[in-house]
Each structure stands twice: as C-alpha cells, then as structure tokens.
Amino acid sequence: MGPDIERLKKLIKAFADPLEGVDTIYHYTSAEGLRGIIESSEIWLTNTEFVNDKTECKVLQKEKEQFSNRDFSNEYVKEWWEHFRKNSGNDNTKYIASFSKIGDSLEQWRAYGNFCIGFKVEKLKKAGFYLFECVYDVEEIKSWILEKAKLPEWELAQPNKTKVIKNGHTTTTSYYEERDSAASTLLFNASKKLKDKHYQNEREVRLIAISHHSWGFYENSPSMFEKDPPIYFRIHPVLKAPVPYVKFFIPDEEEQETEKEEENKTEREVKEKKLKKEMNQKRNLLPIKEVIVGPMVHQEEAKVACEILLRERGYKDIPVAASGIPYRGF
C-alpha cells in the first residue's frame, strides 16, 4: 500500500470522533426499555424522522447560509459544500440512539425515564455504526470543518490519476475520487455532530447508522447496500404507526464475516435474506458498565429487580446504584 493511500486513510480517520476523555456514556430509558435492552442485548436506533427533536441531523442544513464558498480553500470540500447546500436533506435514511456524557441527571430523569444504563465507549463499536459527540454552536462546527479541511493529509505526492497493474490487468486509481469521498465524509460527520442549541444541557453522544429503504436507480446493485443494517418496525405509542428502526448488537465473533450478495438477486430478496440472517445471529452481551436507578417511588425495590434482571441475563457483577437526587417524581 502506497504512502498516499495511507495518508488518505489517516485523513478519513481524522474525521471520526475520538471522544477523548470519555470512557462511559449513559442511555436514559423506561423500565420497559431497560428490560428490552438487557434481555435482547440490543440497542434500537430510531429513524430520525420519528424522534423528539424535529431538527435531528438537519441543523447544519438549516444553518447553511452561515457558510459561503469563500470559507473553503479546499477545492474538494468546497465542491461538496455546494452539493450539500443545494440538497434538501430529507433522505429519511438516518437512524439514531441517544446517550449522554452525564449519568444521574435530574433533567434527563424527568424527560426520559427512571433507569440509566452506562456503556463502555471503547467497546460500543460495530461496522456501519458511528459515535458522534454533539456540538451545539454553528461557529464551533464551522471551525471544526475548516480545521479538518486544512489537514496536511489532503496533499498527495501522486497526481489525481494513476494506473496500477494488478494480476495482469491495468486499473486506474483515482486519488481525486478518494479525496472527493473524504470531503463527503467530512460534511456528513459535521451534519451528524451539530444539534439544536436548546438541547445543549444533555451533552449528547449519538450512535448513528444509515440504512436505505429505497435503492432508487441502484436497485440492481445490492453490493452498494450490503452494509446497511436491516430495518424493523415497532408501533409508536403516540403516533399509532409503524416506526422504522435498526438494531445495534455485538455479534458472536465466529459470525462476523458477511457474505457477498449475489448480483442477480432482487432488492426484496436481498433485504429478506439480510433480515433473516440478522434475526438468527447470536448476540454477545453489550458492554454495560453500570446501571443507575433514578429518583422514583419504590426505588430500592426497583434496584433489586434490576440486579436480578442483569444477573439472570448473563450480566454478572454489573453494579446497580440508586440516585441520591431528592426528587419525588410525582
């Protein structure tokens, strides 16, 4: 692998969120949500069109007039910003689960439920799923984009096009396309990091996945979508409608290899096969570090129930604490 390819890989990696200094993130949920997560060893990511924040993953699009092409000296980022600026942003393909950097928060007990599950960040990883720490200020995300757009890894020794002989055949590697893809990734990540300023007290870290329910013009190209997680549906208690979601779980190591889908399969056949395979896949335990029982009536009984649930489902030696916040919760 040449030095330029290594530089491009390093460039893409620089756009990821390192979550420096964060070893635990917290998910607030109801008793039913707690039971579901523990019993299934799954975290459900809801389609962003159906979450409480109506601007979820759309704030950068909403604030796009804060930027201009003159802000970007990087030609690849400038080109993608123009594409992003013209795009409506309503593609309905994003799925999200929300966490907080804060455990035992009164504000979030009031909003999201009586139980808080702490997860180990370094083990909450899976191909196709990404963690992003939220930013709540447009100027801050603007600075982040411009900083990443000036990284030295954008400059390569090779010209944009180079021919490579492999197995007797001549192929073309396009460094332009690689940097073009890097620019797209940079703006994608920025749009997922920026959140409405009214939610800043939550100090959110979000788990995001992309899954395309419509393959559009690429219906006959299943390889483009082979990494998309299958989509499930649950009935929303308020909307009374089937809401789409995807599942995060840690598969058994022996089952992590995925098959290449046959190119002659239809979209429906590919999706049904992926769904069936995932439903039958063995789950490992989630990287749960601790559970906190919020301020509530019968808090001690709820703590005992939580300890038994964890133990019975294989989560041994997970500490369960009771919040000391003096809130009645009536």
ChimeraX attribute file (.defattr): number of C-alpha atoms within 10 A of each C-alpha:
attribute: neighborCount
match mode: 1-to-1
recipient: residues
	/A:1	5
	/A:2	7
	/A:3	11
	/A:4	16
	/A:5	15
	/A:6	11
	/A:7	16
	/A:8	20
	/A:9	14
	/A:10	13
	/A:11	21
	/A:12	18
	/A:13	12
	/A:14	14
	/A:15	20
	/A:16	16
	/A:17	15
	/A:18	14
	/A:19	15
	/A:20	6
	/A:21	6
	/A:22	12
	/A:23	14
	/A:24	22
	/A:25	23
	/A:26	27
	/A:27	25
	/A:28	27
	/A:29	19
	/A:30	14
	/A:31	15
	/A:32	10
	/A:33	15
	/A:34	21
	/A:35	15
	/A:36	14
	/A:37	16
	/A:38	22
	/A:39	15
	/A:40	14
	/A:41	22
	/A:42	18
	/A:43	21
	/A:44	20
	/A:45	22
	/A:46	24
	/A:47	23
	/A:48	22
	/A:49	19
	/A:50	16
	/A:51	15
	/A:52	8
	/A:53	14
	/A:54	12
	/A:55	15
	/A:56	21
	/A:57	26
	/A:58	19
	/A:59	21
	/A:60	27
	/A:61	19
	/A:62	13
	/A:63	11
	/A:64	15
	/A:65	9
	/A:66	12
	/A:67	15
	/A:68	12
	/A:69	13
	/A:70	8
	/A:71	11
	/A:72	17
	/A:73	12
	/A:74	17
	/A:75	14
	/A:76	19
	/A:77	26
	/A:78	18
	/A:79	15
	/A:80	20
	/A:81	21
	/A:82	13
	/A:83	11
	/A:84	18
	/A:85	17
	/A:86	11
	/A:87	11
	/A:88	10
	/A:89	15
	/A:90	11
	/A:91	11
	/A:92	15
	/A:93	15
	/A:94	21
	/A:95	26
	/A:96	25
	/A:97	22
	/A:98	19
	/A:99	24
	/A:100	22
	/A:101	18
	/A:102	17
	/A:103	21
	/A:104	23
	/A:105	19
	/A:106	14
	/A:107	10
	/A:108	20
	/A:109	23
	/A:110	13
	/A:111	11
	/A:112	13
	/A:113	20
	/A:114	23
	/A:115	27
	/A:116	31
	/A:117	23
	/A:118	22
	/A:119	20
	/A:120	17
	/A:121	18
	/A:122	12
	/A:123	12
	/A:124	19
	/A:125	16
	/A:126	12
	/A:127	10
	/A:128	13
	/A:129	17
	/A:130	18
	/A:131	24
	/A:132	20
	/A:133	21
	/A:134	23
	/A:135	23
	/A:136	19
	/A:137	13
	/A:138	19
	/A:139	12
	/A:140	11
	/A:141	19
	/A:142	16
	/A:143	11
	/A:144	15
	/A:145	19
	/A:146	16
	/A:147	10
	/A:148	19
	/A:149	23
	/A:150	14
	/A:151	12
	/A:152	10
	/A:153	19
	/A:154	18
	/A:155	12
	/A:156	15
	/A:157	7
	/A:158	13
	/A:159	9
	/A:160	13
	/A:161	12
	/A:162	11
	/A:163	10
	/A:164	12
	/A:165	9
	/A:166	8
	/A:167	7
	/A:168	7
	/A:169	7
	/A:170	10
	/A:171	12
	/A:172	10
	/A:173	13
	/A:174	15
	/A:175	18
	/A:176	13
	/A:177	13
	/A:178	16
	/A:179	22
	/A:180	17
	/A:181	16
	/A:182	23
	/A:183	26
	/A:184	18
	/A:185	17
	/A:186	24
	/A:187	18
	/A:188	16
	/A:189	18
	/A:190	22
	/A:191	21
	/A:192	24
	/A:193	23
	/A:194	24
	/A:195	25
	/A:196	19
	/A:197	12
	/A:198	9
	/A:199	13
	/A:200	13
	/A:201	13
	/A:202	16
	/A:203	15
	/A:204	23
	/A:205	22
	/A:206	22
	/A:207	22
	/A:208	23
	/A:209	24
	/A:210	19
	/A:211	21
	/A:212	15
	/A:213	16
	/A:214	12
	/A:215	14
	/A:216	8
	/A:217	7
	/A:218	12
	/A:219	14
	/A:220	14
	/A:221	17
	/A:222	21
	/A:223	13
	/A:224	11
	/A:225	19
	/A:226	17
	/A:227	15
	/A:228	19
	/A:229	22
	/A:230	23
	/A:231	20
	/A:232	14
	/A:233	12
	/A:234	12
	/A:235	11
	/A:236	12
	/A:237	9
	/A:238	6
	/A:239	9
	/A:240	9
	/A:241	11
	/A:242	12
	/A:243	18
	/A:244	21
	/A:245	25
	/A:246	25
	/A:247	20
	/A:248	23
	/A:249	23
	/A:250	21
	/A:251	18
	/A:252	12
	/A:253	10
	/A:254	7
	/A:255	10
	/A:256	12
	/A:257	8
	/A:258	10
	/A:259	8
	/A:260	9
	/A:261	16
	/A:262	11
	/A:263	12
	/A:264	11
	/A:265	14
	/A:266	14
	/A:267	18
	/A:268	9
	/A:269	13
	/A:270	19
	/A:271	20
	/A:272	13
	/A:273	12
	/A:274	19
	/A:275	16
	/A:276	11
	/A:277	13
	/A:278	16
	/A:279	11
	/A:280	8
	/A:281	15
	/A:282	16
	/A:283	18
	/A:284	15
	/A:285	18
	/A:286	21
	/A:287	19
	/A:288	22
	/A:289	19
	/A:290	18
	/A:291	26
	/A:292	21
	/A:293	25
	/A:294	28
	/A:295	22
	/A:296	20
	/A:297	12
	/A:298	8
	/A:299	15
	/A:300	13
	/A:301	10
	/A:302	18
	/A:303	19
	/A:304	13
	/A:305	11
	/A:306	23
	/A:307	19
	/A:308	13
	/A:309	16
	/A:310	21
	/A:311	13
	/A:312	12
	/A:313	13
	/A:314	13
	/A:315	19
	/A:316	11
	/A:317	11
	/A:318	14
	/A:319	14
	/A:320	18
	/A:321	18
	/A:322	17
	/A:323	21
	/A:324	10
	/A:325	12
	/A:326	10
	/A:327	14
	/A:328	8
	/A:329	11
	/A:330	5
